[in-house]
């Protein structure tokens, strides 16, 4: 099932961009401009780590995480649901409710990862 089908909001605001820093940043500018400063700082950090480690892994993690974030933000109702679940998880004292919340969060993230073309084992 696609995120759009789950969210009930129909079409997303923008199509899922290619998983490149430039395309993800462009999508963020439309979907969540308040996230751009964090994106830029994390991108600079990932680039620095990639240089220091002589490895593409930090950039792959960065791109994967932000591709999933964009996949979620493309569906405002689903993104709001995720934030609501996260807030409930932080305050619940019921183990059963925490498990239920965690399971739903997991399903949402699995679907977002699928839409973004990211395997959860890639650091998301």
Secondary structure as a PSIPRED ss2 file (coil, helix, strand):
# PSIPRED VFORMAT (PSIPRED V4.0)

   1 X C   1.000  0.000  0.000
   2 X C   1.000  0.000  0.000
   3 X H   0.000  1.000  0.000
   4 X H   0.000  1.000  0.000
   5 X H   0.000  1.000  0.000
   6 X H   0.000  1.000  0.000
   7 X H   0.000  1.000  0.000
   8 X C   1.000  0.000  0.000
   9 X C   1.000  0.000  0.000
  10 X C   1.000  0.000  0.000
  11 X C   1.000  0.000  0.000
  12 X C   1.000  0.000  0.000
  13 X C   1.000  0.000  0.000
  14 X C   1.000  0.000  0.000
  15 X C   1.000  0.000  0.000
  16 X C   1.000  0.000  0.000
  17 X C   1.000  0.000  0.000
  18 X C   1.000  0.000  0.000
  19 X C   1.000  0.000  0.000
  20 X C   1.000  0.000  0.000
  21 X H   0.000  1.000  0.000
  22 X H   0.000  1.000  0.000
  23 X H   0.000  1.000  0.000
  24 X H   0.000  1.000  0.000
  25 X H   0.000  1.000  0.000
  26 X H   0.000  1.000  0.000
  27 X H   0.000  1.000  0.000
  28 X H   0.000  1.000  0.000
  29 X H   0.000  1.000  0.000
  30 X H   0.000  1.000  0.000
  31 X H   0.000  1.000  0.000
  32 X C   1.000  0.000  0.000
  33 X H   0.000  1.000  0.000
  34 X H   0.000  1.000  0.000
  35 X H   0.000  1.000  0.000
  36 X H   0.000  1.000  0.000
  37 X H   0.000  1.000  0.000
  38 X H   0.000  1.000  0.000
  39 X H   0.000  1.000  0.000
  40 X H   0.000  1.000  0.000
  41 X H   0.000  1.000  0.000
  42 X H   0.000  1.000  0.000
  43 X H   0.000  1.000  0.000
  44 X H   0.000  1.000  0.000
  45 X H   0.000  1.000  0.000
  46 X H   0.000  1.000  0.000
  47 X H   0.000  1.000  0.000
  48 X H   0.000  1.000  0.000
  49 X H   0.000  1.000  0.000
  50 X H   0.000  1.000  0.000
  51 X H   0.000  1.000  0.000
  52 X H   0.000  1.000  0.000
  53 X H   0.000  1.000  0.000
  54 X C   1.000  0.000  0.000
  55 X C   1.000  0.000  0.000
  56 X C   1.000  0.000  0.000
  57 X H   0.000  1.000  0.000
  58 X H   0.000  1.000  0.000
  59 X H   0.000  1.000  0.000
  60 X H   0.000  1.000  0.000
  61 X H   0.000  1.000  0.000
  62 X H   0.000  1.000  0.000
  63 X H   0.000  1.000  0.000
  64 X H   0.000  1.000  0.000
  65 X H   0.000  1.000  0.000
  66 X H   0.000  1.000  0.000
  67 X H   0.000  1.000  0.000
  68 X H   0.000  1.000  0.000
  69 X H   0.000  1.000  0.000
  70 X H   0.000  1.000  0.000
  71 X H   0.000  1.000  0.000
  72 X H   0.000  1.000  0.000
  73 X H   0.000  1.000  0.000
  74 X C   1.000  0.000  0.000
  75 X C   1.000  0.000  0.000
  76 X H   0.000  1.000  0.000
  77 X H   0.000  1.000  0.000
  78 X H   0.000  1.000  0.000
  79 X H   0.000  1.000  0.000
  80 X H   0.000  1.000  0.000
  81 X H   0.000  1.000  0.000
  82 X H   0.000  1.000  0.000
  83 X H   0.000  1.000  0.000
  84 X H   0.000  1.000  0.000
  85 X H   0.000  1.000  0.000
  86 X H   0.000  1.000  0.000
  87 X H   0.000  1.000  0.000
  88 X H   0.000  1.000  0.000
  89 X H   0.000  1.000  0.000
  90 X H   0.000  1.000  0.000
  91 X H   0.000  1.000  0.000
  92 X C   1.000  0.000  0.000
  93 X C   1.000  0.000  0.000
  94 X C   1.000  0.000  0.000
  95 X H   0.000  1.000  0.000
  96 X H   0.000  1.000  0.000
  97 X H   0.000  1.000  0.000
  98 X H   0.000  1.000  0.000
  99 X H   0.000  1.000  0.000
 100 X H   0.000  1.000  0.000
 101 X H   0.000  1.000  0.000
 102 X H   0.000  1.000  0.000
 103 X H   0.000  1.000  0.000
 104 X H   0.000  1.000  0.000
 105 X H   0.000  1.000  0.000
 106 X H   0.000  1.000  0.000
 107 X H   0.000  1.000  0.000
 108 X H   0.000  1.000  0.000
 109 X H   0.000  1.000  0.000
 110 X H   0.000  1.000  0.000
 111 X H   0.000  1.000  0.000
 112 X H   0.000  1.000  0.000
 113 X H   0.000  1.000  0.000
 114 X H   0.000  1.000  0.000
 115 X H   0.000  1.000  0.000
 116 X H   0.000  1.000  0.000
 117 X C   1.000  0.000  0.000
 118 X C   1.000  0.000  0.000
 119 X C   1.000  0.000  0.000
 120 X H   0.000  1.000  0.000
 121 X H   0.000  1.000  0.000
 122 X H   0.000  1.000  0.000
 123 X C   1.000  0.000  0.000
 124 X C   1.000  0.000  0.000
